[in-house]
Amino acid sequence: MANDHYFSASPSSELRERQVQVTLAGRQLTLATAAGVFSPDGVDRGTKVLLGSVPPPAPTGALLDVGCGWGPIAITMALESPDAQVWGVDVNERVLGLARANAAAAGTPNVTVGLPDEVPADLRFRTIWSNPPIRVGKDELHGILLTWLPRLEVGGDAWLVVSKDLGGDSLQRWMSDTLGADYTVARASTDKGFRVIRVHRAA
């Protein structure tokens, strides 16, 4: 799997699906992961920090998980906001299949999982949560964030978790400098070497 990354569109490694026990939104769930995906052994530390520190997502409207992987963030949003429409986007075909199956297993029919281009272009989001794919490289990461953060509704919030060692502070500065006066970018918390960054689109 030397040339096979979790952000590859079509992982070439053998599927090797496995079941993991996780707790999301206070519920114990059995979900599926596999080789060739990010954090196949369970919920990773960064995602745990994010889920443990952010306020509840908006109760209604459209919510978004950028880089959804096998689905823990999107499923948590859906469990906490059952009347909302939750979107999970990723480029990895393997995780999209896993995330769809996991959303069904978790009893969250309000989750829609797909490629970025499958999200309606006019859709705006009240809440965005993301453990973004830092290792895709700076230019690619900036492109991802500039695709989705401007799609926040006015008054909406995005919450991102980024390792301090992988450039969390510099990413915060870049977003503050790039997004413009309509956005407020601030570090909300630090835990276990991770920065949780809030991006608020001002009313």
BADO-52608 format. One line per 4 residues: number of its first residue (from 1); their letters; for each residue x, y, z of C-alpha. Coordinates in Angstrom, 1 decimal. Layout:
N
NUM	a	X/Y/Z; ...
This chain:
203
1	mand	0.0/0.0/0.0; 3.0/2.3/-0.4; 1.4/4.4/-3.0; -2.2/4.1/-1.7
5	hyfs	-3.4/6.9/0.4; -6.7/7.5/2.2; -7.2/10.5/-0.1; -6.8/8.4/-3.2
9	asps	-10.0/8.4/-5.3; -9.8/4.6/-5.9; -7.6/2.8/-3.4; -5.9/-0.2/-4.9
13	selr	-5.3/-2.1/-1.7; -7.5/-5.1/-0.8; -10.7/-4.0/0.9; -10.2/-6.0/4.1
17	erqv	-13.4/-4.6/5.8; -13.6/-4.7/9.5; -16.1/-3.8/12.3; -15.3/-1.3/15.0
21	qvtl	-17.1/-0.3/18.1; -17.5/3.4/18.5; -19.4/5.8/20.7; -21.0/8.8/18.8
25	agrq	-23.4/11.3/20.3; -23.5/9.1/23.3; -24.6/6.0/21.4; -22.6/2.8/21.1
29	ltla	-22.5/1.7/17.5; -20.9/-1.0/15.4; -19.6/0.5/12.2; -17.5/-0.6/9.2
33	taag	-14.0/0.5/8.2; -11.5/-1.0/5.8; -7.9/-0.8/4.5; -7.1/2.2/2.4
37	vfsp	-9.1/4.6/4.5; -8.2/7.2/7.1; -8.2/5.8/10.7; -9.4/2.3/10.0
41	dgvd	-9.1/1.2/13.6; -11.7/3.7/15.0; -12.3/7.3/15.6; -9.0/9.2/15.4
45	rgtk	-7.7/11.6/18.1; -8.3/14.7/16.1; -11.9/13.8/15.4; -12.4/12.9/19.1
49	vllg	-11.1/16.4/20.1; -13.4/18.1/17.6; -16.5/16.1/18.7; -15.7/16.7/22.3
53	svpp	-15.3/20.4/22.1; -17.8/21.9/19.6; -21.3/23.1/20.5; -24.2/21.2/19.0
57	papt	-24.7/21.6/15.2; -27.7/23.7/14.0; -30.9/21.7/14.6; -32.3/22.2/11.1
61	gall	-31.1/23.2/7.7; -28.1/21.8/5.8; -25.0/20.7/7.7; -21.7/19.5/6.1
65	dvgc	-18.8/17.2/7.0; -15.8/18.0/4.7; -13.6/14.9/4.2; -16.2/12.6/5.8
69	gwgp	-14.1/9.3/5.6; -16.2/6.4/6.9; -18.6/8.8/8.5; -18.1/9.5/12.3
73	iait	-18.5/13.2/12.1; -21.5/13.2/9.7; -23.2/10.5/11.7; -22.7/12.5/14.9
77	male	-24.2/15.6/13.4; -27.2/13.6/12.2; -27.7/12.0/15.6; -27.6/15.3/17.3
81	spda	-29.7/17.1/14.7; -32.2/14.5/13.4; -34.3/17.3/11.7; -31.3/18.6/9.7
85	qvwg	-30.0/17.5/6.3; -26.4/16.3/6.7; -24.0/16.0/3.8; -20.7/14.1/3.9
89	vdvn	-18.3/14.7/1.1; -15.1/12.9/0.2; -13.1/11.9/-2.9; -12.3/8.3/-1.8
93	ervl	-14.8/5.9/-3.4; -14.2/3.3/-0.7; -15.1/5.5/2.2; -18.2/6.8/0.4
97	glar	-19.5/3.3/0.4; -18.6/2.7/4.0; -20.1/6.0/5.1; -23.4/5.2/3.4
101	anaa	-23.5/1.8/5.0; -22.6/3.2/8.4; -25.2/6.0/8.2; -27.8/3.3/7.6
105	aagt	-26.4/1.1/10.4; -26.5/4.1/12.8; -30.2/4.8/11.9; -29.4/8.2/10.4
109	pnvt	-31.5/8.5/7.1; -30.8/12.3/7.2; -27.2/11.7/6.0; -26.4/12.0/2.3
113	vglp	-22.9/11.0/1.3; -21.2/11.8/-2.1; -18.5/13.3/-4.1; -18.1/17.1/-3.9
117	devp	-19.6/17.6/-7.3; -22.8/15.8/-6.2; -23.7/18.5/-3.7; -26.2/21.0/-5.2
121	adlr	-24.3/24.1/-6.2; -26.9/26.4/-4.6; -26.9/24.7/-1.2; -25.7/26.7/1.8
125	frti	-24.8/25.3/5.2; -25.7/26.3/8.7; -22.9/24.3/10.3; -19.7/22.8/8.9
129	wsnp	-17.6/20.3/10.9; -14.3/19.0/9.5; -11.1/17.1/10.3; -9.7/18.3/7.0
133	pirv	-7.2/16.2/5.0; -4.1/18.1/5.9; -1.7/15.6/4.2; -3.1/16.3/0.7
137	gkde	-0.7/19.3/0.6; -1.2/23.0/1.2; -2.5/24.1/-2.2; -5.0/21.3/-2.3
141	lhgi	-6.1/21.9/1.2; -6.6/25.6/0.6; -8.6/24.8/-2.5; -10.9/22.5/-0.5
145	lltw	-11.5/25.1/2.2; -12.1/27.8/-0.4; -14.7/25.6/-2.0; -16.7/25.0/1.2
149	lprl	-16.2/27.8/3.7; -17.8/30.5/1.4; -20.9/28.2/1.3; -21.6/28.9/5.0
153	evgg	-24.9/30.6/5.6; -24.8/34.1/7.0; -24.6/33.5/10.8; -23.3/30.0/10.3
157	dawl	-20.2/28.4/11.8; -17.5/26.1/10.6; -15.4/24.1/13.1; -12.1/22.6/12.0
161	vvsk	-9.7/20.4/13.9; -6.0/20.6/12.9; -2.9/19.3/14.6; -0.6/22.0/15.8
165	dlgg	2.4/20.0/14.5; 0.8/19.9/11.0; 0.3/23.7/10.7; -2.9/24.5/12.7
169	dslq	-1.7/27.9/13.6; -0.5/28.9/10.1; -3.8/27.5/8.6; -5.7/29.7/11.0
173	rwms	-3.7/32.8/9.9; -4.2/31.9/6.2; -8.0/31.6/6.6; -8.2/34.9/8.5
177	dtlg	-6.1/36.6/5.8; -8.0/35.0/2.9; -11.7/34.8/3.7; -12.2/38.5/4.1
181	adyt	-14.1/40.8/6.5; -17.3/38.9/6.5; -15.6/36.0/8.4; -14.2/35.8/11.9
185	vara	-11.5/33.1/12.4; -10.4/32.3/15.9; -8.9/29.4/17.9; -11.7/28.0/20.0
189	stdk	-9.7/25.5/22.0; -6.5/23.4/22.2; -6.4/19.8/23.3; -3.9/16.9/22.9
193	gfrv	-1.9/18.9/20.4; -4.9/19.8/18.2; -6.3/23.2/17.5; -10.1/23.6/17.1
197	irvh	-10.7/26.6/14.8; -14.0/28.4/14.5; -14.9/30.2/11.3; -18.0/32.4/11.7
201	raa	-19.7/34.1/8.8; -21.0/37.3/10.3; -24.6/38.3/10.1
